[in-house]
Amino acid sequence: MPKNTVKYGRNETGRFVKGNPGKPKGATNRTGREVKQVITDFLHDKSADLYRIYDTLDDKDKATMLLQFSKLVVSSQVKTPAEIAEQPLFPEIIIDFED
């Protein structure tokens, strides 16, 4: 059992005490941050190669590459063109006549 459990918001059994929600929303663990940094550094170092690779691709593959990169940049809350196309142009209207 860790020392000073009450100090860190846990009870004697190691569970969170009432009122302590645990890890804050959006908090990342150390390993996740380190992996993200390694990938970011790698992509930054290879960014010049991306232009060369893009120029060698067919049009279909270029579009796929752009869509994949846009997913990394654009918030996931924004609807993709496919999601927009699935929505009906006009919402369904139901009229119920009662006697």
N, C-alpha and C positions, 0 to 999 in steps of 0.2 A: 504494500500500500504506500502511495507517495506521501512524503512528509507535508505538513501544512495543507491538508486537503481542503479545509474550510477556507483558507486563504485563496485557493484557486477555484472556489465555487463548487466544491464537491463535498459530499457527505462522507461518513466513515467507511462506507462500502465502495466508494469511488464513483457513485452516480452523481449526476448534476443535482444540486439543491434546487428547491422550488424557486422559480423566478429567474433561473440561469438558463437561457435558451441554448447554450453551447457555443459552437463555432459561429461567428458572425456571418451573415449572408454575404457571399462573394469572396470570402477569405480563401486563400489558396494555401496548400501545404508547400513545404520547402522543396520537395522533390519536383512537384509540378512546376514551380517557378524556375527551378534550375533547368529542367528539360525544355521549357518554353524559351528560356534565354539561349540555350545551345542551338535550338532550331532557328531562332531569330538571327543569331550571329551567322549561322551557316547560310541562310537565305540572303543575308546582307552581303556576305562575301561572294556569293554566286550570282548576284543580281545582274551583273554584266552578261553572264552566260544565258540568262533567260531571254534577252533580246535576240541573241543569235539562234537559240532554240526556236523561239516564236517565228522567226523569219523562215525557218525550214519546214514548218508545219503546213498541212493542207488547211483550207478554209474551215472545214468542219472541226478539225482539231484545234484551230485557233479559237473558234467560238467556245469550244469546251473548256479550253484553258482559261479564257477570260471569265467564263461563268464560275469556274472553280475558284479563281482568285477573288472574284467579287463576293463570294460567300465568306471569305476571310475578312473583307473590309466592311461590308454592309452589315448592319445589325440584323440579327436573326428575326427580329420582330417585323421587319419589312417584308411584305409579301413578294414572292418571286413571280416572274411573268407567268409561269405555269399555274400558280395558285390563283392569280388574277383571272386567267382564262377559264378556270374551273367555276368561278363564281358566275351566277346568272346575271345578265345585263339588268334585268328588272326583277325585284323580289317577287316571290309568289304571293298573290293576293287571294284570300279566301273570303267569300261573302256568304254568310249564312242567313237565310230568310226564315224567320220564325213566324208562326201563325198568331 
